[in-house]
Amino acid sequence: MRVLHIGKFFPPEPGGMEVFLADLVAAQRAQGVEAAALVHGEARVDDPDWLVRVPVWFSLIYAPIAPGFRRALREAIQRFRPDVLHLHLPNNSAFFALVLAEARDLPWVVHWHADVVVSRIRGALVLAYRLYRPFERAVLERAERIVVTSPDYLQASAPLARWRDKCVVVPLGIARSRLAAAQPDPASAPWPAGAFRLLSIGRLTYYKGFDTLIRAVAALPGVHLVIVGSGELHEALANLVAELTPAGGEPRVTFAGAVDEAEKAALLAGCDAFALASCERTEAFGIAVLEAMHHAKPCLVSDLPGSGLPWLVLTSGAGRTLPVGKVAAWQAAIRELAADTAQADQWGIAGRLALHNRFDIRTCSAEIGSIYDAILPPPALPVQPPLIVIPARDEAATVAAVIASLREKGWHHIVVVNDQSADDTAAIARAAGATVLSPVLPLGAWGAMQTGIRYALRHGHRQVITIDADGQHEPAFIPALLDAARQHDVVIGAYPERGSPARQLAWRFFRLISGFAIEDLTSGFRCYNRAACEILADEEATLLDYQDLGVLLMLRHAGLSIVEVPVEMYPRLTGPSRIFASWPKVARYMLESTLLCLARWHPKHHFGR
């Protein structure tokens, strides 16, 4: 399977979406999926060949503007030939898929990382979202499935309300192998000696709520907060720290800036607790929380209604939630946690266990793979040669010779349907090289043939040739059936000379009431194409008792072409016909088939022909 991800950015660009995308692609490729990614950014010399970055001209209200993205998407589709497009939203460049024919020809999976929250803090988003929303709706309408990261977020998401029937909840995961155990370096630790070491990670932007944490620790002696990340609010937050620091005192907040993965892992390993005080549902899940759980750190997070953040922490038992923006509540929680090391250890251990059991990227990747499988058509079975179907009941005396004769003529795809034989029919047929099916219940001749037809459909055979197991048919005539099958749906191998007086009487009668001009109505030597097999595999055909007249009526009713070709037959080796052995049996057979003709397929318009 080949998948093309359309993302926003990719590491080393920081961010939860970016880290998750990198981990997901790596996990998919390890699981045998040919995953590639198309994102924004400048190409790097160490980029793998499956990663394409598109230069950004400028950013507008957090949205990267990359006019070359449409062309890059077309080229990526041509190059990687994906079976699925996996679009990660929010991402304005993903909308180029709407106006690209090559993209519209593929099934789409949308990964819904967050709603675009029209913030009261950022009023410019209101106008921008009015332009963004119609494209977002078009993508959601076009998507086959929408992956949402938590049940709480799905329940609260207004943009997803119309499409909940195709939403699937798959929690995010991280690659634990990426988070190798890191030993903190005391010499370079940014926390003062003896302080309670609090850590927060995220872009310095309005919805992360860093001002709440800064105000909380400002009044907590013995607590020091380290904030990892960069962003447009750095200066404003630094000014807030300076404002809250008493004259001549030491700041209780350190800005570590942007760090690489190794530095981040060392900080997570060295802290006492992790905090995320986000104030808007733009914080949909919290990849940084998963990373803290990996290092067994207790987590304090905002109780954001409708966000996956509190769901993640509470269902994992990894910490506690606190009211959004309530500085006093955060102060009290930090103070209590600093004093209760047993509670901190309990939350940390529970979080690490939950991460290993529920939020590993390999689990996430496998669930997403199931979504791909559900929306893709099943792989086409290879076209197989004609299948020879032999119904058999107590045919031990002849079945081996029939199979040997077929194999001698080059027919090796042979199925014997062993219909409750009391002798060694099954073992002999298997030893002769045939596949043997042994139904639990008795089927009769037609039921056995239908079982073989269903087997043929499941295994990709486009034609079925039915032949009796008693050695009366000559395999040398199979090519004649197949030659006629080029123009017709059903071909009957006819040898009317075999007919006894009772059989000839029955044939004349059935030709009269059915309108068929076929000479040998009961021949079991037939070739059915796939269209005929699909009709005969249906439950309606199961109701038939015999494979002759009822089958032909059903096929003609479906508009299929039926033709007869002359063949020769060997003398019967197993005695007289089971159906035409006596006049009472003939009478019963004629009555049942007459009722079938008159009651089911209305052949009355053929009378008088």
ChimeraX attribute file (.defattr): number of C-alpha atoms within 10 A of each C-alpha:
attribute: neighborCount
match mode: 1-to-1
recipient: residues
	/A:1	15
	/A:2	16
	/A:3	23
	/A:4	25
	/A:5	24
	/A:6	26
	/A:7	25
	/A:8	25
	/A:9	23
	/A:10	23
	/A:11	17
	/A:12	12
	/A:13	14
	/A:14	18
	/A:15	18
	/A:16	19
	/A:17	22
	/A:18	19
	/A:19	20
	/A:20	19
	/A:21	22
	/A:22	18
	/A:23	22
	/A:24	24
	/A:25	23
	/A:26	19
	/A:27	22
	/A:28	23
	/A:29	15
	/A:30	12
	/A:31	13
	/A:32	10
	/A:33	16
	/A:34	19
	/A:35	23
	/A:36	25
	/A:37	26
	/A:38	24
	/A:39	25
	/A:40	22
	/A:41	19
	/A:42	11
	/A:43	12
	/A:44	10
	/A:45	6
	/A:46	6
	/A:47	10
	/A:48	9
	/A:49	8
	/A:50	15
	/A:51	18
	/A:52	22
	/A:53	20
	/A:54	21
	/A:55	17
	/A:56	17
	/A:57	11
	/A:58	10
	/A:59	10
	/A:60	8
	/A:61	9
	/A:62	9
	/A:63	15
	/A:64	19
	/A:65	17
	/A:66	18
	/A:67	14
	/A:68	14
	/A:69	22
	/A:70	19
	/A:71	12
	/A:72	16
	/A:73	25
	/A:74	16
	/A:75	13
	/A:76	19
	/A:77	20
	/A:78	11
	/A:79	10
	/A:80	16
	/A:81	16
	/A:82	21
	/A:83	18
	/A:84	23
	/A:85	25
	/A:86	26
	/A:87	27
	/A:88	22
	/A:89	22
	/A:90	20
	/A:91	20
	/A:92	17
	/A:93	23
	/A:94	25
	/A:95	19
	/A:96	17
	/A:97	22
	/A:98	15
	/A:99	10
	/A:100	14
	/A:101	10
	/A:102	15
	/A:103	18
	/A:104	14
	/A:105	12
	/A:106	18
	/A:107	18
	/A:108	25
	/A:109	25
	/A:110	24
	/A:111	24
	/A:112	21
	/A:113	22
	/A:114	22
	/A:115	20
	/A:116	19
	/A:117	15
	/A:118	17
	/A:119	15
	/A:120	9
	/A:121	9
	/A:122	12
	/A:123	10
	/A:124	12
	/A:125	18
	/A:126	15
	/A:127	10
	/A:128	14
	/A:129	15
	/A:130	11
	/A:131	11
	/A:132	17
	/A:133	13
	/A:134	11
	/A:135	17
	/A:136	20
	/A:137	15
	/A:138	12
	/A:139	21
	/A:140	22
	/A:141	14
	/A:142	15
	/A:143	22
	/A:144	19
	/A:145	24
	/A:146	26
	/A:147	23
	/A:148	25
	/A:149	23
	/A:150	22
	/A:151	16
	/A:152	19
	/A:153	25
	/A:154	24
	/A:155	13
	/A:156	16
	/A:157	17
	/A:158	10
	/A:159	15
	/A:160	20
	/A:161	12
	/A:162	11
	/A:163	14
	/A:164	15
	/A:165	10
	/A:166	14
	/A:167	21
	/A:168	19
	/A:169	17
	/A:170	19
	/A:171	20
	/A:172	27
	/A:173	24
	/A:174	27
	/A:175	22
	/A:176	18
	/A:177	10
	/A:178	11
	/A:179	16
	/A:180	14
	/A:181	14
	/A:182	16
	/A:183	13
	/A:184	16
	/A:185	12
	/A:186	11
	/A:187	6
	/A:188	9
	/A:189	15
	/A:190	19
	/A:191	22
	/A:192	13
	/A:193	11
	/A:194	9
	/A:195	15
	/A:196	22
	/A:197	22
	/A:198	25
	/A:199	26
	/A:200	26
	/A:201	27
	/A:202	24
	/A:203	21
	/A:204	21
	/A:205	16
	/A:206	17
	/A:207	19
	/A:208	22
	/A:209	19
	/A:210	25
	/A:211	18
	/A:212	20
	/A:213	26
	/A:214	23
	/A:215	21
	/A:216	23
	/A:217	24
	/A:218	20
	/A:219	15
	/A:220	15
	/A:221	11
	/A:222	15
	/A:223	21
	/A:224	23
	/A:225	27
	/A:226	23
	/A:227	22
	/A:228	19
	/A:229	19
	/A:230	18
	/A:231	13
	/A:232	11
	/A:233	14
	/A:234	16
	/A:235	11
	/A:236	12
	/A:237	18
	/A:238	15
	/A:239	12
	/A:240	14
	/A:241	20
	/A:242	16
	/A:243	12
	/A:244	16
	/A:245	16
	/A:246	11
	/A:247	9
	/A:248	6
	/A:249	9
	/A:250	9
	/A:251	17
	/A:252	24
	/A:253	25
	/A:254	17
	/A:255	16
	/A:256	16
	/A:257	16
	/A:258	18
	/A:259	15
	/A:260	11
	/A:261	15
	/A:262	15
	/A:263	14
	/A:264	18
	/A:265	22
	/A:266	20
	/A:267	29
	/A:268	27
	/A:269	21
	/A:270	22
	/A:271	23
	/A:272	22
	/A:273	26
	/A:274	25
	/A:275	26
	/A:276	25
	/A:277	27
	/A:278	27
	/A:279	21
	/A:280	20
	/A:281	23
	/A:282	18
	/A:283	23
	/A:284	23
	/A:285	24
	/A:286	23
	/A:287	22
	/A:288	20
	/A:289	25
	/A:290	27
	/A:291	23
	/A:292	28
	/A:293	28
	/A:294	27
	/A:295	23
	/A:296	26
	/A:297	31
	/A:298	31
	/A:299	29
	/A:300	24
	/A:301	26
	/A:302	26
	/A:303	22
	/A:304	22
	/A:305	17
	/A:306	19
	/A:307	28
	/A:308	25
	/A:309	26
	/A:310	24
	/A:311	20
	/A:312	26
	/A:313	28
	/A:314	16
	/A:315	12
	/A:316	21
	/A:317	20
	/A:318	29
	/A:319	27
	/A:320	16
	/A:321	21
	/A:322	18
	/A:323	16
	/A:324	19
	/A:325	20
	/A:326	15
	/A:327	20
	/A:328	14
	/A:329	14
	/A:330	25
	/A:331	18
	/A:332	13
	/A:333	17
	/A:334	22
	/A:335	18
	/A:336	13
	/A:337	19
	/A:338	19
	/A:339	12
	/A:340	11
	/A:341	13
	/A:342	10
	/A:343	14
	/A:344	21
	/A:345	17
	/A:346	16
	/A:347	23
	/A:348	25
	/A:349	19
	/A:350	20
	/A:351	30
	/A:352	23
	/A:353	18
	/A:354	20
	/A:355	24
	/A:356	17
	/A:357	11
	/A:358	15
	/A:359	23
	/A:360	21
	/A:361	25
	/A:362	21
	/A:363	19
	/A:364	19
	/A:365	23
	/A:366	15
	/A:367	16
	/A:368	20
	/A:369	15
	/A:370	10
	/A:371	17
	/A:372	22
	/A:373	13
	/A:374	12
	/A:375	14
	/A:376	14
	/A:377	8
	/A:378	8
	/A:379	6
	/A:380	7
	/A:381	11
	/A:382	10
	/A:383	11
	/A:384	13
	/A:385	14
	/A:386	21
	/A:387	25
	/A:388	25
	/A:389	29
	/A:390	28
	/A:391	28
	/A:392	26
	/A:393	25
	/A:394	18
	/A:395	23
	/A:396	20
	/A:397	16
	/A:398	19
	/A:399	26
	/A:400	23
	/A:401	16
	/A:402	22
	/A:403	27
	/A:404	17
	/A:405	16
	/A:406	19
	/A:407	17
	/A:408	12
	/A:409	12
	/A:410	10
	/A:411	17
	/A:412	18
	/A:413	18
	/A:414	23
	/A:415	26
	/A:416	29
	/A:417	29
	/A:418	26
	/A:419	23
	/A:420	18
	/A:421	16
	/A:422	12
	/A:423	13
	/A:424	14
	/A:425	26
	/A:426	27
	/A:427	14
	/A:428	19
	/A:429	27
	/A:430	16
	/A:431	12
	/A:432	16
	/A:433	16
	/A:434	25
	/A:435	16
	/A:436	20
	/A:437	18
	/A:438	15
	/A:439	14
	/A:440	9
	/A:441	8
	/A:442	14
	/A:443	20
	/A:444	17
	/A:445	19
	/A:446	20
	/A:447	23
	/A:448	24
	/A:449	29
	/A:450	24
	/A:451	22
	/A:452	27
	/A:453	27
	/A:454	17
	/A:455	18
	/A:456	24
	/A:457	18
	/A:458	9
	/A:459	13
	/A:460	17
	/A:461	22
	/A:462	19
	/A:463	26
	/A:464	28
	/A:465	25
	/A:466	24
	/A:467	26
	/A:468	20
	/A:469	25
	/A:470	25
	/A:471	23
	/A:472	18
	/A:473	23
	/A:474	16
	/A:475	23
	/A:476	13
	/A:477	16
	/A:478	21
	/A:479	10
	/A:480	15
	/A:481	24
	/A:482	21
	/A:483	12
	/A:484	18
	/A:485	20
	/A:486	11
	/A:487	12
	/A:488	18
	/A:489	21
	/A:490	29
	/A:491	25
	/A:492	27
	/A:493	26
	/A:494	23
	/A:495	20
	/A:496	19
	/A:497	11
	/A:498	15
	/A:499	16
	/A:500	14
	/A:501	10
	/A:502	16
	/A:503	21
	/A:504	16
	/A:505	13
	/A:506	20
	/A:507	21
	/A:508	15
	/A:509	13
	/A:510	19
	/A:511	18
	/A:512	16
	/A:513	19
	/A:514	22
	/A:515	16
	/A:516	20
	/A:517	14
	/A:518	18
	/A:519	19
	/A:520	22
	/A:521	25
	/A:522	20
	/A:523	18
	/A:524	22
	/A:525	24
	/A:526	21
	/A:527	27
	/A:528	25
	/A:529	20
	/A:530	18
	/A:531	15
	/A:532	23
	/A:533	24
	/A:534	13
	/A:535	16
	/A:536	22
	/A:537	20
	/A:538	12
	/A:539	9
	/A:540	10
	/A:541	19
	/A:542	15
	/A:543	11
	/A:544	17
	/A:545	18
	/A:546	19
	/A:547	21
	/A:548	16
	/A:549	22
	/A:550	20
	/A:551	18
	/A:552	17
	/A:553	20
	/A:554	20
	/A:555	21
	/A:556	16
	/A:557	12
	/A:558	12
	/A:559	10
	/A:560	15
	/A:561	14
	/A:562	20
	/A:563	17
	/A:564	20
	/A:565	18
	/A:566	14
	/A:567	19
	/A:568	17
	/A:569	16
	/A:570	11
	/A:571	12
	/A:572	13
	/A:573	11
	/A:574	14
	/A:575	9
	/A:576	11
	/A:577	12
	/A:578	10
	/A:579	15
	/A:580	18
	/A:581	14
	/A:582	12
	/A:583	12
	/A:584	11
	/A:585	14
	/A:586	17
	/A:587	13
	/A:588	12
	/A:589	16
	/A:590	17
	/A:591	12
	/A:592	11
	/A:593	18
	/A:594	17
	/A:595	10
	/A:596	17
	/A:597	20
	/A:598	13
	/A:599	10
	/A:600	11
	/A:601	14
	/A:602	14
	/A:603	17
	/A:604	13
	/A:605	10
	/A:606	13
	/A:607	11
	/A:608	8
	/A:609	11
